[in-house]
């Protein structure tokens, strides 16, 4: 079963790839690695969730924001390489979490992205990861993700 078919089986439809909000490109391919720029939890061109974890948002809301952001990242991947079946390995995920002082559950928030990648890609979805707190993210987003993938 292809990864695109697996998405359908999971009842997930990828959104259109989000447009950059500044001067950068959504992704750059170097050899067999695809570097996806920072991705926010957009739906229909707007942030679905705003604010800081530990002040405005719960871990569960942050988890959902990370899940939405990774779907946007996968939409970028598909638009860059043509099909998710070209993904050989999720190499690394970097998750930035807008965090109120004292909030230390960034890994639980970024699991929203990691869990979906593993569910979709299986062993190829297991990745190196960084989950860090940030004082503020663009547009008051609660999470921003960067992904590096190996593609064929």
C-alpha positions as CSV (number, residue, x, y, z in Angstrom):
1,X,0.0,0.0,0.0
2,X,1.4,3.4,-0.9
3,X,1.7,6.2,1.6
4,X,-1.0,8.2,-0.3
5,X,-3.3,5.1,0.0
6,X,-2.4,4.9,3.7
7,X,-3.5,8.5,4.2
8,X,-6.9,7.6,2.7
9,X,-7.2,4.5,4.9
10,X,-6.5,6.8,7.9
11,X,-9.2,9.2,6.7
12,X,-6.8,12.0,6.2
13,X,-6.8,14.3,3.2
14,X,-3.7,16.5,2.7
15,X,-4.5,20.2,2.4
16,X,-3.1,22.3,-0.4
17,X,0.5,23.2,0.4
18,X,0.7,26.5,2.4
19,X,2.3,29.5,0.7
20,X,5.4,31.0,2.2
21,X,4.7,34.0,4.5
22,X,8.1,35.6,3.9
23,X,11.0,35.5,1.5
24,X,11.9,31.8,1.3
25,X,10.9,28.6,-0.6
26,X,8.8,25.8,0.9
27,X,11.5,23.2,0.4
28,X,14.9,22.6,-1.1
29,X,16.2,19.3,-2.4
30,X,19.9,18.6,-2.2
31,X,20.8,15.1,-3.6
32,X,18.3,12.7,-2.0
33,X,17.5,14.9,0.9
34,X,14.5,17.3,1.0
35,X,14.7,20.1,3.5
36,X,11.2,21.5,4.3
37,X,11.1,25.0,5.6
38,X,9.4,25.9,8.9
39,X,5.7,25.0,8.7
40,X,2.9,26.4,10.8
41,X,-0.6,24.9,11.6
42,X,-2.4,26.6,8.8
43,X,-5.8,25.6,7.4
44,X,-7.4,27.6,4.6
45,X,-4.6,30.2,4.8
46,X,-5.2,30.9,8.5
47,X,-3.7,29.6,11.7
48,X,-6.0,27.1,13.3
49,X,-4.6,27.6,16.8
50,X,-2.8,30.5,18.3
51,X,-1.0,31.2,21.5
52,X,1.6,29.8,23.9
53,X,1.6,26.4,25.5
54,X,1.3,26.5,29.2
55,X,-0.5,29.8,29.2
56,X,-3.1,29.9,26.4
57,X,-3.1,26.3,25.3
58,X,-3.1,22.8,26.7
59,X,-0.7,20.1,25.7
60,X,-3.6,18.4,23.8
61,X,-4.2,21.6,21.8
62,X,-0.5,21.8,21.0
63,X,-0.5,18.2,19.9
64,X,-3.3,18.9,17.5
65,X,-1.4,22.0,16.2
66,X,1.7,19.9,15.6
67,X,-0.4,17.3,13.7
68,X,-1.9,20.0,11.5
69,X,1.5,21.5,10.8
70,X,3.0,18.1,9.8
71,X,0.1,17.6,7.4
72,X,1.0,20.9,5.8
73,X,4.6,19.7,5.6
74,X,3.6,16.5,3.9
75,X,1.5,18.6,1.4
76,X,4.7,20.5,0.6
77,X,6.6,17.2,0.2
78,X,4.0,15.8,-2.2
79,X,4.1,19.1,-4.2
80,X,7.9,19.0,-4.4
81,X,8.4,15.3,-5.3
82,X,5.1,14.3,-6.9
83,X,4.0,11.6,-4.5
84,X,4.5,10.5,-0.9
85,X,5.7,7.1,-2.3
86,X,9.0,8.8,-3.1
87,X,9.7,9.3,0.7
88,X,12.3,6.7,1.8
89,X,12.9,8.0,5.3
90,X,11.9,10.8,7.6
91,X,15.4,11.7,8.7
92,X,14.8,14.5,11.2
93,X,12.0,16.6,12.7
94,X,12.7,19.8,14.5
95,X,9.7,21.2,16.5
96,X,9.6,24.7,18.0
97,X,6.9,25.2,20.6
98,X,5.8,28.7,21.7
99,X,6.2,28.2,25.5
100,X,5.2,30.2,28.5
101,X,7.8,30.4,31.3
102,X,8.0,27.1,33.1
103,X,6.4,25.0,30.3
104,X,8.5,21.9,29.9
105,X,6.3,19.5,27.9
106,X,7.5,20.4,24.4
107,X,8.2,16.7,23.5
108,X,4.5,15.8,24.3
109,X,3.4,18.6,22.0
110,X,5.7,17.6,19.1
111,X,4.5,14.0,19.4
112,X,1.4,15.2,17.5
113,X,3.7,15.3,14.4
114,X,5.9,12.3,15.3
115,X,3.0,10.0,16.0
116,X,1.4,10.7,12.7
117,X,4.6,10.2,10.8
118,X,5.2,6.8,12.3
119,X,1.5,5.8,11.8
120,X,1.8,6.8,8.1
121,X,5.3,5.7,7.2
122,X,5.9,2.9,9.7
123,X,9.7,2.3,10.3
124,X,10.5,4.9,7.6
125,X,8.7,7.4,9.7
126,X,10.9,7.0,12.8
127,X,13.2,10.0,12.9
128,X,15.8,11.9,14.9
129,X,14.1,14.8,16.6
130,X,14.5,18.1,18.5
131,X,11.6,19.6,20.5
132,X,12.5,23.0,21.9
133,X,10.7,25.9,23.6
134,X,10.6,29.3,22.0
135,X,9.6,32.7,23.4
136,X,7.5,33.5,20.4
137,X,6.8,32.1,17.0
138,X,5.7,33.8,13.7
139,X,2.1,35.0,13.6
140,X,1.5,33.8,17.2
141,X,1.7,30.2,16.1
142,X,2.0,27.6,18.9
143,X,4.3,25.3,16.9
144,X,6.6,25.4,13.9
145,X,8.1,22.3,12.3
146,X,11.1,21.7,10.1
147,X,11.5,18.3,8.4
148,X,14.4,16.6,6.6
149,X,13.4,13.6,4.4
150,X,15.3,11.2,2.2
151,X,13.5,10.8,-1.1
152,X,14.0,8.7,-4.2
